[in-house]
Amino acid sequence: MTPIPETCGSRRYNGCRPPKCSGGRGCVSCWQIFRGSIIAYKLLRRRANGTLGPLFIDRKLVIEPGEVYWAQTVPTKGFAVRHGFHCTSKPVAPHLSPKGRVWCKVEISGITPYARPEAQGGLWYTADRMRVLEVLS
């Protein structure tokens, strides 16, 4: 049995342990996880310093465009525990305020689709892995 290599050492990879992982930007092993991926949209918070972050769960996480992120389960008081990055099939979520937030085009894999009411944006996905491709607004 081959021992599991050390993690990338960066929180953004959330414990990524692929073989031959060089860590950081451009790690070929980390990018290969996106085979069979889809394009979706995610509403992120834009902080006063310009960084991006999640709306509610794991709010301290800084999300950098182009980096690979692995979902973690982070129990948060007042919210149901749901694993994965929550994304939509189109940049629409009428039930969420756009104030201080931006839509991002993301590449996701390891997805589970959910049919939601149109008042909540319609088709949603939870994803195990995500990469921000572009900030739209």
N, C-alpha and C positions, 0 to 999 in steps of 0.2 A: 504494500500500500504506500502510495506517494504521500509524504506529509504535506499538509496545507501550508502554502507560503504565507509570510506575514501579510497583513493588510496593506493597502496603499498608504496608510498613515494619514489620510485626509478624511475628514468627516463627510465630505460631499459624496464619497463612494460608499458610505455607510457599511463598512466592513467588506468591501469588494475583495474577493480572494481568487481571482482567476489565475490559472497558471501563467507564468511569465509576465505578470503584471508589473509594469514599470511605474505605475502610479502617475498622477498628475495629467495634464493636458496631453492628448495624443496617444494615450495608452491603447495600443492596437487590441489587446485582449479585452479591455473594457468596452471598446466601441463595437466589438463583434456581438454583444448582447442585443443589438438592435436589429438583428435579422428578423424579418416578419413584423416590423414595427408599423405603426400608423401615425398619421398627423392628427393632432387634436389641439385644443385651446385650453389655456389655464389662466384664470384671473389671479394675479399676484399683487401683493401690497408693494407700493413704491415708498420707501422710507425717505425721511428728510435728507439723508446723506446720499440718496440716489440708488441705493442698493435695493434688490428685490427680495421678497420673502413671502412665505405662506400667509394666508388670511387669518386663520384661526389656530391650527394645530402646529406645534413646533415653531412658534413665531420667531424664535431667535435665529433660525437657519437662514443663512445668506445664500441665495440662489444666483449663480453666475451663468449667463448665457454660454452655451457650448459645452458645459461640464455635464457629466453623467451623474445622476442621483439615483440611489436605491431607496425605495420606500422603507420607512421604519414604522412600527406601531408605537405611537406616543399617546398613552392615555391622558386626556385633558378634562378637567372638571367642567361639567355642563355639556359635554359632547359625547355622543355614542362612539364607542371604539370601532373604527372602520379602517382596516389596513389599506394602504395604497394612496397614490396621488390621485386626487379627484379632478378630472378634466371633462370638457364638453366636446361634442362633435362640431360645434360652431361657436364663434365668440359671442354667445348670448347667455345671460343668466339674469332674467328680469327681477328675480327675488333678491339679488345682491346689489348693494349700492356701488356705483363706479367711483365714488369719491376717494381719492388717494390710492387708486388701484389701476392697474394696466392689464390689458389682455396680451397674452404671449402665445405665439405659435410654438407648439412643442412636439417632439417625437417621443412616442411612448411604446412600451412593449410589456408583455406579461399582463395583458388587459382582461378585464371583465366588464362587459357592457351592461348598462342599466337603463331601462325605459322610464323616464321621469315625465311628469306633466310638462306641457309647453310653457306653463307659467314659471317653471324652474329650468327652462332651456332645452327640454326634450331629452335626447340621448346623451347619457353621461357614461364615463368610463372610470374605473379605478385601475391604476397601473403600478406594476412593481418597479419599473424603471422609467426615468424621464430625462430629457435633455431639452432645454429652451433653445429654440432655433432663432427666434426673432421676437422683439418687443413690438407689438402692433400699435398700441395707443399710449 
